[in-house]
Structures are given as structure tokens and as C-alpha cells.
């Protein structure tokens, strides 16, 4: 059963690599595509992933992987495992611009498929943060309406993301990180994102971007990110 599930994911991944903007880097960088494929074919070792996290990631993302709102560092605990694998691969192969992450992911085990899978499995299985940063709370209903209109079809009604596709959970993420990313999307400054996301956010006002980020930060996160 597990082999069938993995094969189904790899088949889906092949389709996504050919069709979606999320994996634009993988289309032009075969190393990223190979890293994702090879990582997803492996059996994860979350205990080893915990050791890798403590060694390479905890200084920025925190002891419990709950991020740092003051520095707009995202919480990773409880994030979707498949999404984490794709992002780790994109950053490792320099397809996603994140200089501090590039340095971390060029270190030994983290540049290998097993390390990527182990780290993603550990993070996905950790409990999400309990006290995410929020915005001012002035336009939560407007944020919900905008999210439902432009985001829920892919990210889920409660922003839970997808276990089968590389779509992140957004519920309970820090407001500072969410608004930073939404502003980047709106300005077209984030390359590995679906064109519809860029188009949708480009049509939103600054107030609407803030409302979406604030609304998402207040949603209860899913219990686990598998």
C-alpha cells in the first residue's frame, strides 16, 4: 500500500513539474526535480530529521520550529510534508531566493534526498505554534471574503493546504511572514509561484493584503502536516 501511495505521488509530481509555476525552477533545473523525486521515494526518518533541524535550522526558526514573528521567519512545525520537500529542494538548488536557507541547505546531509525527506518528515509531524502573531484585527471579514474568493480553491476552506499536492497550509502562520509574502506576490517579486496567485494578489489593495494575512494568522492550524 505504501509503495502504491508513493508511486501515485511521484506520478502527480511529474505532472506538476510539467504544468505548474510552483515548480518553474524544477523545469529549468533538473537537479531540483531529481531531488524532489528521489526524496519522495525514500522512507523518512523523523528522528534523524530532528537532529538535522537542531543542527542547521533551529537558530533561525526556533527550538520548536515556531518561527520568529519579529523577523518574519515562518513557523514550519506542522507544515505539509510534500510542500516542505518541494521547497527544500527548490532552495537547495537555488531555484527559490533565500540566502540564509541556501547556506544551510548546502551543508552535507541537507543537500541529499534522504536529508530533505527526513527534515520534512520531522517538521510535518511537530505540533504547530500556539501563539502566532496577528495583525490589527480591523478587517477580518474582508480578509475572509478575499481569501475565499481567490485562495480557498487551492489552499482549502480552512487554509489547511494539501497533503497530495505541494500546497502549503497557511492557517496559524505569523502575520509578519504572511504579509511579507503577499506583498512580494503582489509586486511580482517571488518567482516560484503560480501565475494565478500573482495575478490575484496584484489586483488587491494594500488593505486587502493585510486583511487576508490577518485572517489567516487567526485560523486554527491543522493538527498535523502529513
C-alpha positions, 0 to 999 in steps of 0.5 A: 500500500505504501509503495502504491501511495508513493508511486501515485505521488511521484506520478502527480509530481511529474505532472506538476513539474510539467504544468505548474509555476510552483515548480518553474525552477524544477523545469529549468533545473533538473537537479531540483526535480531529481531531488524532489523525486528521489526524496519522495521515494525514500522512507523518512526518518523523523528522528534523524530529521530532528537532529538535522533541524537542531543542527542547521535550522533551529537558530533561525526558526526556533527550538520548536520550529515556531518561527520568529514573528519579529523577523518574519521567519515562518513557523514550519512545525506542522507544515505539509510534508510534500510542500516542505520537500518541494521547497527544500529542494527548490532552495537547495538548488537555488531555484527559490531566493533565500540566502540564509536557507541556501547556506544551510541547505548546502551543508552535507546531509541537507543537500541529499534526498534522504536529508530533505525527506527526513527534515520534512518528515520531522517538521510535518509531524511537530505540533504547530505554534500556539501563539502566532502573531496577528495583525490589527484585527480591523478587517477580518471579514474582508480578509475572509471574503478575499481569501475565499474568493481567490485562495480557498480553491487551492489552499482549502476552506480552512487554509489547511493546504494539501497533503497530495499536492505541494500546497502549503497550509497557511492557517496559524502562520505569523502575520509578519511572514504572511504579509511579507509574502503577499506583498512580494506576490503582489509586486511580482517579486517571488518567482516560484509561484503560480501565475494565478496567485500573482495575478490575484494578489496584484489586483488587491489593495494594500488593505486587502493584503493585510486583511487576508494575512490577518485572517489567516494568522487567526485560523486554527492550524491543522493538527498535523502536516502529513 
